[in-house]
């Protein structure tokens, strides 16, 4: 059985997931929409990291291209919201 390595991409992904969850819970509790652009930015970064990890795992751009395109779109929308 192959042992999974804990790499820096996984660390960044976990940090961004925790940030998204914290911001989401805060926005839900306070009913504030001021932090939604930051939520979108972190979600875009999570998607970008997923694409990079998929590319790193398969060494094929086709596997990660959907993640990468989605990340670019999400980050573009987040920038436009600002």
C-alpha positions in Angstrom: 0.0 0.0 0.0 1.3 3.4 -1.0 1.9 5.9 1.8 0.5 9.3 1.1 2.9 12.2 1.4 1.9 15.4 3.1 3.1 18.2 0.8 2.9 21.9 0.9 0.0 22.0 -1.6 -2.0 19.9 0.8 -1.1 22.3 3.6 -2.2 25.3 1.7 -5.4 23.6 0.6 -6.3 22.8 4.2 -5.5 26.4 5.3 -7.8 27.8 2.6 -10.5 25.3 3.3 -10.5 26.3 7.0 -10.6 30.0 6.0 -13.5 29.4 3.6 -15.4 27.5 6.3 -14.7 30.2 8.9 -15.7 33.1 6.6 -18.8 31.2 5.5 -20.0 30.5 9.0 -19.3 34.1 10.0 -21.3 35.4 7.0 -24.1 33.1 7.8 -24.3 34.0 11.5 -24.0 37.8 11.0 -25.9 37.8 7.7 -23.1 40.0 6.3 -22.1 40.0 2.7 -19.0 42.1 2.9 -16.7 39.1 3.0 -18.1 37.2 0.1 -15.4 38.4 -2.4 -12.7 37.0 0.0 -14.7 33.8 0.1 -14.7 33.6 -3.7 -10.9 34.3 -3.8 -10.1 31.5 -1.3 -12.4 29.1 -3.2 -10.6 29.9 -6.4 -7.3 29.3 -4.8 -8.6 25.9 -3.5 -9.7 25.0 -7.0 -6.3 26.1 -8.3 -4.5 23.9 -5.8 -6.7 21.0 -6.7 -5.7 21.4 -10.3 -2.0 21.6 -9.5 -2.2 18.5 -7.3 -4.1 16.6 -10.1 -1.5 17.6 -12.6 1.3 16.6 -10.2 -0.4 13.3 -9.6 -1.1 12.3 -13.2 1.5 14.4 -15.1 -1.2 15.0 -17.6 -2.7 18.5 -18.2 -6.0 17.0 -19.3 -6.8 15.8 -15.8 -6.1 19.1 -14.1 -7.3 21.5 -16.9 -10.9 21.6 -15.7 -9.7 22.6 -12.2 -7.4 25.2 -13.6 -10.0 26.7 -15.9 -12.5 26.7 -13.1 -10.0 28.4 -10.8 -9.3 31.1 -13.4 -13.0 31.8 -13.8 -13.7 31.9 -10.1 -10.7 34.3 -9.5 -11.9 36.5 -12.4 -15.4 36.7 -10.9 -13.9 37.5 -7.5 -11.8 40.3 -8.9 -14.8 41.7 -10.8 -16.9 41.7 -7.5 -14.4 44.0 -5.9 
